[in-house]
C-alpha cells in the first residue's frame, strides 16, 4: 500500500517520508542530536542493560581498500626476475621482503600481517579478479560490490542479497543487521528489502543540535493521535528505533576500553569501533569499513608503504583485541579492492589501473597460507595480469562455509569454493 508523505515545513531538514528517512540515515544522519527531545521511556530503554553476547554467531568484517591496491608490491614475487624487469625502481628488493614462501613475501611495511601469517591466522587468496575486467574505479567497484558479471548490472549488493535471503522478516530488536563505518551506505549492502542497516560516520559525535528539527521530533514522539497504520505512526516508530540505536551505539563507543593498542588514524579507529560493537553483544552479523588512497599513479613508493603499514597495524590490533576478549573465533575479516595495478611501473614511478590482485582473509578459524595460483609475469609492457581465482569464489566460500548461507541464493553462477575456511 502506498502512503502520502507526512507534511513538513519546506525549510525543515528533517525527513518527511520513510524512503527519505532511510536514505538520510544511511548517509550518516545523526539522530543523537535530537536525544534531548526523546520521551523518557526511550531514555530508560537506552540505559537498560545490553544483551549478552551470542557465542555461536559468525561475524564478517569487510575491509575495502579503495582505489585499487597494488598487489605485486603487497605480496612480492621476489624470486621472479620478470618482476624486477617490469619494476626497475618500484620493485621491493628481495633482501627487504618478509618471506612467506620460497618465492613470495610481504612488503616490509606488513610486519604485523606477516606475524599473523606465521601464526596461521591469515589466508592469502592469490591473483583474484574476474573475466573481461573493467579498469574504471566506479564500474569495477560496482562489479565487486554487487557480485555481478562484467556485462551485468545489478541493483543490489552481494551482502544486501544475503540480508534479503537470511534476515528478511526476522525480529531485530534494537540491533542493526549490518553496520558500516563510512559516510554513505556501501553498494555492498544495498538490498531489495529494508533492513536495519546503521551507519557510523566520523562526525557522528559532537554534532550540534538543530532546534527546528528537534521540535519536529519532539512533536512526533509525543503525539499519540496517529492511528496504528498511519504514515506518521510508522515514521515515528522508525525515528524512535533509530534514536535508540544511535544512543546505544554512541554509549558503547564512548565507554569501550580496548584490550590492544590501536594505532592513531581513522582506519584503526573504525576497527576499534567494530570491536566495541562486537564486544558489547550486538547481534550484528556484517560490518563494513574502508581505507582509501590506493590509486597510486605517481610516486607510489612512500604513500603505498604508509597505506600498507596502516592496514597491517590496524588489522593486527583488531585481531589482538578480539583474541584478548575471546571473540576471535566468531569473527572473520576479509579485504577487497576494485582491481590491482599494472605489472609494469609507469613513467611517473607509479602504477596504473590493472586487473587482479591478492585478497586477505583473517581470523582464528581460517586455514592460513596461500590459496590459488600466483599470476604469470612473463608479460610485455602495459599488459595486464590474467586472473586465476574469480572473486565470487571467495564470496561463495564465505557465504556457505562461514555465514552458513547458500551461495546460489546470492550469486547467479555456481562457484567452486576455496578451502580457507
C-alpha positions as a Python dict, from the first residue, in 0.01 Angstrom:
ca = {
    (1, 'X'): (0, 0, 0),
    (2, 'X'): (137, 344, -86),
    (3, 'X'): (120, 631, 158),
    (4, 'X'): (119, 1006, 116),
    (5, 'X'): (427, 1174, 258),
    (6, 'X'): (400, 1324, 604),
    (7, 'X'): (364, 1703, 568),
    (8, 'X'): (659, 1907, 683),
    (9, 'X'): (761, 2272, 659),
    (10, 'X'): (960, 2332, 338),
    (11, 'X'): (1255, 2468, 534),
    (12, 'X'): (1285, 2166, 764),
    (13, 'X'): (1589, 1945, 708),
    (14, 'X'): (1406, 1654, 870),
    (15, 'X'): (1295, 1359, 652),
    (16, 'X'): (928, 1360, 551),
    (17, 'X'): (891, 1013, 403),
    (18, 'X'): (1007, 668, 504),
    (19, 'X'): (1221, 643, 188),
    (20, 'X'): (1380, 982, 256),
    (21, 'X'): (1442, 889, 618),
    (22, 'X'): (1616, 565, 521),
    (23, 'X'): (1826, 747, 262),
    (24, 'X'): (1936, 1016, 505),
    (25, 'X'): (2002, 777, 791),
    (26, 'X'): (2218, 560, 565),
    (27, 'X'): (2417, 868, 471),
    (28, 'X'): (2506, 927, 834),
    (29, 'X'): (2221, 1149, 963),
    (30, 'X'): (2276, 1164, 1337),
    (31, 'X'): (1959, 1139, 1541),
    (32, 'X'): (2163, 1163, 1859),
    (33, 'X'): (2137, 1539, 1807),
    (34, 'X'): (1767, 1514, 1898),
    (35, 'X'): (1808, 1298, 2205),
    (36, 'X'): (1700, 1572, 2448),
    (37, 'X'): (1355, 1564, 2289),
    (38, 'X'): (1305, 1190, 2324),
    (39, 'X'): (1035, 1073, 2565),
    (40, 'X'): (1150, 933, 2897),
    (41, 'X'): (1071, 572, 2804),
    (42, 'X'): (1335, 591, 2531),
    (43, 'X'): (1597, 714, 2771),
    (44, 'X'): (1515, 431, 3009),
    (45, 'X'): (1528, 169, 2731),
    (46, 'X'): (1860, 304, 2607),
    (47, 'X'): (2018, 292, 2950),
    (48, 'X'): (1894, -61, 3010),
    (49, 'X'): (2140, -348, 3014),
    (50, 'X'): (2280, -473, 2685),
    (51, 'X'): (2203, -826, 2565),
    (52, 'X'): (2451, -1098, 2643),
    (53, 'X'): (2686, -1179, 2354),
    (54, 'X'): (2586, -1470, 2135),
    (55, 'X'): (2859, -1732, 2149),
    (56, 'X'): (2778, -1902, 1821),
    (57, 'X'): (2714, -1626, 1570),
    (58, 'X'): (2962, -1584, 1285),
    (59, 'X'): (3054, -1225, 1202),
    (60, 'X'): (3204, -1093, 880),
    (61, 'X'): (3408, -772, 873),
    (62, 'X'): (3464, -644, 520),
    (63, 'X'): (3759, -408, 462),
    (64, 'X'): (3762, -209, 140),
    (65, 'X'): (4099, -99, 1),
    (66, 'X'): (3960, 184, -208),
    (67, 'X'): (4145, 299, -518),
    (68, 'X'): (4296, -28, -639),
    (69, 'X'): (4570, -181, -425),
    (70, 'X'): (4899, -276, -591),
    (71, 'X'): (4906, -647, -520),
    (72, 'X'): (5253, -710, -660),
    (73, 'X'): (5412, -472, -411),
    (74, 'X'): (5198, -610, -129),
    (75, 'X'): (5269, -979, -179),
    (76, 'X'): (5601, -953, -361),
    (77, 'X'): (5714, -1224, -611),
    (78, 'X'): (6078, -1169, -516),
    (79, 'X'): (6205, -1487, -689),
    (80, 'X'): (6067, -1382, -1030),
    (81, 'X'): (6314, -1187, -1248),
    (82, 'X'): (6024, -1056, -1456),
    (83, 'X'): (5901, -861, -1153),
    (84, 'X'): (6224, -660, -1134),
    (85, 'X'): (6233, -621, -1512),
    (86, 'X'): (5886, -466, -1504),
    (87, 'X'): (5960, -254, -1196),
    (88, 'X'): (6319, -129, -1208),
    (89, 'X'): (6260, 145, -947),
    (90, 'X'): (5944, 31, -764),
    (91, 'X'): (6042, -332, -712),
    (92, 'X'): (6093, -425, -346),
    (93, 'X'): (6448, -563, -301),
    (94, 'X'): (6448, -932, -219),
    (95, 'X'): (6662, -871, 91),
    (96, 'X'): (6387, -648, 239),
    (97, 'X'): (6092, -880, 172),
    (98, 'X'): (5928, -1058, 465),
    (99, 'X'): (5938, -1417, 339),
    (100, 'X'): (5613, -1610, 317),
    (101, 'X'): (5745, -1886, 91),
    (102, 'X'): (6043, -1956, -131),
    (103, 'X'): (5900, -1725, -397),
    (104, 'X'): (5674, -1467, -230),
    (105, 'X'): (5688, -1234, 66),
    (106, 'X'): (5522, -933, 223),
    (107, 'X'): (5621, -572, 171),
    (108, 'X'): (5840, -475, 471),
    (109, 'X'): (5561, -245, 598),
    (110, 'X'): (5341, -551, 657),
    (111, 'X'): (5530, -697, 952),
    (112, 'X'): (5219, -737, 1175),
    (113, 'X'): (5039, -923, 895),
    (114, 'X'): (5349, -1135, 845),
    (115, 'X'): (5330, -1245, 1208),
    (116, 'X'): (4963, -1336, 1166),
    (117, 'X'): (5051, -1540, 857),
    (118, 'X'): (5319, -1724, 1053),
    (119, 'X'): (5064, -1794, 1328),
    (120, 'X'): (4824, -1949, 1074),
    (121, 'X'): (4563, -1673, 1114),
    (122, 'X'): (4596, -1519, 767),
    (123, 'X'): (4499, -1667, 432),
    (124, 'X'): (4609, -1512, 104),
    (125, 'X'): (4388, -1577, -199),
    (126, 'X'): (4618, -1518, -495),
    (127, 'X'): (4550, -1348, -827),
    (128, 'X'): (4182, -1268, -764),
    (129, 'X'): (3980, -1095, -1036),
    (130, 'X'): (3706, -1162, -1290),
    (131, 'X'): (3665, -1221, -1666),
    (132, 'X'): (3665, -921, -1903),
    (133, 'X'): (3793, -681, -1636),
    (134, 'X'): (3694, -316, -1624),
    (135, 'X'): (3954, -54, -1525),
    (136, 'X'): (3708, 215, -1421),
    (137, 'X'): (3705, 275, -1045),
    (138, 'X'): (3329, 323, -1043),
    (139, 'X'): (3234, 29, -1261),
    (140, 'X'): (3485, -219, -1122),
    (141, 'X'): (3385, -130, -765),
    (142, 'X'): (3025, -186, -867),
    (143, 'X'): (3112, -531, -1005),
    (144, 'X'): (3292, -631, -686),
    (145, 'X'): (3026, -490, -455),
    (146, 'X'): (2727, -636, -637),
    (147, 'X'): (2895, -966, -731),
    (148, 'X'): (2796, -927, -1095),
    (149, 'X'): (2946, -1029, -1426),
    (150, 'X'): (3136, -753, -1605),
    (151, 'X'): (2850, -711, -1855),
    (152, 'X'): (2575, -728, -1593),
    (153, 'X'): (2422, -451, -1384),
    (154, 'X'): (2266, -546, -1051),
    (155, 'X'): (2069, -316, -824),
    (156, 'X'): (2164, -496, -503),
    (157, 'X'): (2492, -577, -331),
    (158, 'X'): (2605, -930, -261),
    (159, 'X'): (2568, -887, 115),
    (160, 'X'): (2243, -699, 63),
    (161, 'X'): (2110, -1012, -107),
    (162, 'X'): (2244, -1217, 183),
    (163, 'X'): (2037, -997, 417),
    (164, 'X'): (1734, -1038, 188),
    (165, 'X'): (1764, -1416, 200),
    (166, 'X'): (1859, -1466, 562),
    (167, 'X'): (1726, -1169, 758),
    (168, 'X'): (1401, -1052, 595),
    (169, 'X'): (1117, -1077, 842),
    (170, 'X'): (1345, -1170, 1129),
    (171, 'X'): (1296, -977, 1454),
    (172, 'X'): (1586, -737, 1504),
    (173, 'X'): (1506, -567, 1835),
    (174, 'X'): (1735, -269, 1870),
    (175, 'X'): (2036, -422, 1692),
    (176, 'X'): (2121, -338, 1330),
    (177, 'X'): (2174, -632, 1096),
    (178, 'X'): (2468, -455, 931),
    (179, 'X'): (2689, -164, 1036),
    (180, 'X'): (2905, 43, 801),
    (181, 'X'): (3164, 286, 932),
    (182, 'X'): (3161, 505, 624),
    (183, 'X'): (2991, 829, 527),
    (184, 'X'): (2744, 659, 293),
    (185, 'X'): (2576, 323, 253),
    (186, 'X'): (2817, 91, 66),
    (187, 'X'): (2680, -63, -251),
    (188, 'X'): (2769, -400, -99),
    (189, 'X'): (2478, -360, 146),
    (190, 'X'): (2211, -240, -98),
    (191, 'X'): (1914, -475, -70),
    (192, 'X'): (1573, -529, -227),
    (193, 'X'): (1410, -512, 116),
    (194, 'X'): (1454, -271, 402),
    (195, 'X'): (1693, -389, 673),
    (196, 'X'): (1820, -240, 994),
    (197, 'X'): (2145, -105, 850),
    (198, 'X'): (2326, 152, 1060),
    (199, 'X'): (2599, 396, 962),
    (200, 'X'): (2863, 539, 1193),
    (201, 'X'): (3043, 834, 1036),
    (202, 'X'): (3344, 1026, 1157),
    (203, 'X'): (3132, 1325, 1257),
    (204, 'X'): (2870, 1121, 1446),
    (205, 'X'): (2988, 1256, 1782),
    (206, 'X'): (2954, 1618, 1883),
    (207, 'X'): (2700, 1722, 1620),
    (208, 'X'): (2533, 2049, 1707),
    (209, 'X'): (2165, 2022, 1782),
    (210, 'X'): (1910, 2173, 1546),
    (211, 'X'): (1622, 2335, 1733),
    (212, 'X'): (1373, 2328, 1446),
    (213, 'X'): (1428, 1959, 1373),
    (214, 'X'): (1429, 1883, 1744),
    (215, 'X'): (1087, 2040, 1787),
    (216, 'X'): (954, 1831, 1499),
    (217, 'X'): (1092, 1511, 1652),
    (218, 'X'): (950, 1610, 1991),
    (219, 'X'): (609, 1658, 1832),
    (220, 'X'): (627, 1325, 1651),
    (221, 'X'): (745, 1143, 1961),
    (222, 'X'): (482, 1283, 2195),
    (223, 'X'): (178, 1299, 1966),
    (224, 'X'): (-39, 995, 2036),
    (225, 'X'): (-319, 1084, 1796),
    (226, 'X'): (-195, 887, 1494),
    (227, 'X'): (-366, 564, 1404),
    (228, 'X'): (-167, 244, 1424),
    (229, 'X'): (-123, 215, 1047),
    (230, 'X'): (-75, 581, 962),
    (231, 'X'): (239, 705, 785),
    (232, 'X'): (311, 937, 1079),
    (233, 'X'): (294, 650, 1325),
    (234, 'X'): (525, 436, 1112),
    (235, 'X'): (772, 722, 1077),
    (236, 'X'): (754, 790, 1449),
    (237, 'X'): (845, 432, 1533),
    (238, 'X'): (1122, 432, 1274),
    (239, 'X'): (1266, 751, 1421),
    (240, 'X'): (1245, 616, 1771),
    (241, 'X'): (1415, 288, 1675),
    (242, 'X'): (1696, 480, 1510),
    (243, 'X'): (1730, 716, 1804),
    (244, 'X'): (1755, 426, 2048),
    (245, 'X'): (2011, 252, 1826),
    (246, 'X'): (2224, 561, 1793),
    (247, 'X'): (2218, 630, 2165),
    (248, 'X'): (2323, 270, 2234),
    (249, 'X'): (2598, 281, 1971),
    (250, 'X'): (2743, 606, 2095),
    (251, 'X'): (2736, 487, 2455),
    (252, 'X'): (2920, 166, 2356),
    (253, 'X'): (3182, 354, 2153),
    (254, 'X'): (3240, 614, 2426),
    (255, 'X'): (3281, 360, 2704),
    (256, 'X'): (3488, 99, 2522),
    (257, 'X'): (3833, 17, 2657),
    (258, 'X'): (4022, -195, 2401),
    (259, 'X'): (4245, -484, 2500),
    (260, 'X'): (4514, -390, 2247),
    (261, 'X'): (4695, -74, 2140),
    (262, 'X'): (4535, 61, 1825),
    (263, 'X'): (4749, 300, 1619),
    (264, 'X'): (4630, 652, 1554),
    (265, 'X'): (4420, 725, 1248),
    (266, 'X'): (4070, 688, 1109),
    (267, 'X'): (4115, 330, 985),
    (268, 'X'): (4230, 188, 1319),
    (269, 'X'): (3957, 390, 1490),
    (270, 'X'): (3697, 227, 1262),
    (271, 'X'): (3823, -119, 1353),
    (272, 'X'): (3826, -26, 1722),
    (273, 'X'): (3461, 76, 1689),
    (274, 'X'): (3377, -255, 1522),
    (275, 'X'): (3547, -440, 1808),
    (276, 'X'): (3349, -232, 2058),
    (277, 'X'): (3017, -321, 1898),
    (278, 'X'): (3106, -690, 1876),
    (279, 'X'): (3222, -698, 2237),
    (280, 'X'): (2902, -523, 2352),
    (281, 'X'): (2695, -818, 2236),
    (282, 'X'): (2530, -662, 1932),
    (283, 'X'): (2372, -935, 1720),
    (284, 'X'): (2500, -762, 1403),
    (285, 'X'): (2648, -1009, 1152),
    (286, 'X'): (2804, -774, 895),
    (287, 'X'): (3047, -483, 939),
    (288, 'X'): (3200, -270, 663),
    (289, 'X'): (3500, -36, 692),
    (290, 'X'): (3714, 133, 429),
    (291, 'X'): (4071, 252, 382),
    (292, 'X'): (4121, 483, 83),
    (293, 'X'): (4421, 619, -106),
    (294, 'X'): (4535, 319, -311),
    (295, 'X'): (4512, 492, -651),
    (296, 'X'): (4891, 529, -676),
    (297, 'X'): (4955, 661, -1028),
    (298, 'X'): (5269, 856, -939),
    (299, 'X'): (5548, 845, -680),
    (300, 'X'): (5391, 533, -536),
    (301, 'X'): (5664, 403, -305),
    (302, 'X'): (5615, 608, 12),
    (303, 'X'): (5235, 651, 4),
    (304, 'X'): (5184, 280, -62),
    (305, 'X'): (5424, 188, 215),
    (306, 'X'): (5229, 408, 459),
    (307, 'X'): (4897, 259, 349),
    (308, 'X'): (5024, -96, 395),
    (309, 'X'): (5155, -8, 740),
    (310, 'X'): (4818, 146, 831),
    (311, 'X'): (4636, -162, 705),
    (312, 'X'): (4870, -411, 869),
    (313, 'X'): (4892, -245, 1210),
    (314, 'X'): (4518, -178, 1222),
    (315, 'X'): (4419, -536, 1135),
    (316, 'X'): (4671, -682, 1380),
    (317, 'X'): (4546, -461, 1666),
    (318, 'X'): (4187, -555, 1583),
    (319, 'X'): (4267, -927, 1584),
    (320, 'X'): (4456, -899, 1913),
    (321, 'X'): (4168, -708, 2071),
    (322, 'X'): (3924, -981, 1969),
    (323, 'X'): (4159, -1255, 2085),
    (324, 'X'): (4207, -1097, 2426),
    (325, 'X'): (3829, -1092, 2468),
    (326, 'X'): (3793, -1449, 2337),
    (327, 'X'): (3583, -1328, 2048),
    (328, 'X'): (3828, -1410, 1770),
    (329, 'X'): (3661, -1743, 1692),
    (330, 'X'): (3345, -1556, 1591),
    (331, 'X'): (3498, -1305, 1352),
    (332, 'X'): (3638, -1331, 1001),
    (333, 'X'): (3788, -1024, 832),
    (334, 'X'): (3822, -1003, 455),
    (335, 'X'): (3981, -736, 235),
    (336, 'X'): (3885, -641, -120),
    (337, 'X'): (3986, -379, -374),
    (338, 'X'): (3829, -290, -708),
    (339, 'X'): (4136, -401, -903),
    (340, 'X'): (4511, -442, -881),
    (341, 'X'): (4770, -238, -1071),
    (342, 'X'): (4957, -292, -1396),
    (343, 'X'): (5262, -520, -1360),
    (344, 'X'): (5494, -255, -1504),
    (345, 'X'): (5562, 78, -1339),
    (346, 'X'): (5485, 392, -1539),
    (347, 'X'): (5698, 695, -1622),
    (348, 'X'): (5584, 868, -1302),
    (349, 'X'): (5716, 592, -1076),
    (350, 'X'): (5364, 477, -1008),
    (351, 'X'): (5134, 209, -1140),
    (352, 'X'): (4820, 237, -1349),
    (353, 'X'): (4487, 57, -1320),
    (354, 'X'): (4519, -316, -1367),
    (355, 'X'): (4319, -630, -1305),
    (356, 'X'): (4380, -899, -1043),
    (357, 'X'): (4547, -885, -700),
    (358, 'X'): (4573, -1087, -379),
    (359, 'X'): (4295, -1077, -121),
    (360, 'X'): (4335, -1138, 254),
    (361, 'X'): (4114, -1342, 485),
    (362, 'X'): (4197, -1310, 853),
    (363, 'X'): (4076, -1493, 1163),
    (364, 'X'): (4138, -1766, 1415),
    (365, 'X'): (3920, -2009, 1220),
    (366, 'X'): (4077, -1963, 876),
    (367, 'X'): (4317, -2210, 718),
    (368, 'X'): (4627, -1996, 684),
    (369, 'X'): (4858, -1995, 386),
    (370, 'X'): (4825, -1939, 13),
    (371, 'X'): (4515, -2033, -183),
    (372, 'X'): (4502, -2034, -561),
    (373, 'X'): (4789, -1982, -803),
    (374, 'X'): (5005, -1671, -849),
    (375, 'X'): (4997, -1474, -1176),
    (376, 'X'): (5246, -1511, -1459),
    (377, 'X'): (5468, -1204, -1504),
    (378, 'X'): (5617, -1308, -1837),
    (379, 'X'): (5444, -1009, -1995),
    (380, 'X'): (5523, -718, -2224),
    (381, 'X'): (5484, -361, -2109),
    (382, 'X'): (5125, -242, -2043),
    (383, 'X'): (4987, -595, -2047),
    (384, 'X'): (4760, -699, -1763),
    (385, 'X'): (4762, -995, -1532),
    (386, 'X'): (4523, -1279, -1611),
    (387, 'X'): (4326, -1377, -1303),
    (388, 'X'): (4323, -1738, -1181),
    (389, 'X'): (4065, -1704, -899),
    (390, 'X'): (3724, -1544, -951),
    (391, 'X'): (3635, -1310, -665),
    (392, 'X'): (3293, -1475, -644),
    (393, 'X'): (3465, -1800, -546),
    (394, 'X'): (3581, -1616, -235),
    (395, 'X'): (3228, -1482, -176),
    (396, 'X'): (3076, -1828, -220),
    (397, 'X'): (3322, -1972, 31),
    (398, 'X'): (3241, -1702, 287),
    (399, 'X'): (2865, -1739, 236),
    (400, 'X'): (2849, -2116, 266),
    (401, 'X'): (3134, -2203, 500),
    (402, 'X'): (3126, -1901, 730),
    (403, 'X'): (2783, -1737, 718),
    (404, 'X'): (2610, -2073, 660),
    (405, 'X'): (2402, -1934, 374),
    (406, 'X'): (2353, -2098, 30),
    (407, 'X'): (2568, -1914, -222),
    (408, 'X'): (2323, -1989, -506),
    (409, 'X'): (2073, -1753, -343),
    (410, 'X'): (2321, -1465, -370),
    (411, 'X'): (2539, -1544, -672),
    (412, 'X'): (2385, -1632, -1007),
    (413, 'X'): (2658, -1868, -1120),
    (414, 'X'): (2778, -2171, -924),
    (415, 'X'): (3131, -2115, -798),
    (416, 'X'): (3398, -2360, -689),
    (417, 'X'): (3467, -2293, -325),
    (418, 'X'): (3817, -2238, -185),
    (419, 'X'): (3946, -2408, 127),
    (420, 'X'): (4045, -2115, 350),
    (421, 'X'): (3759, -2195, 591),
}
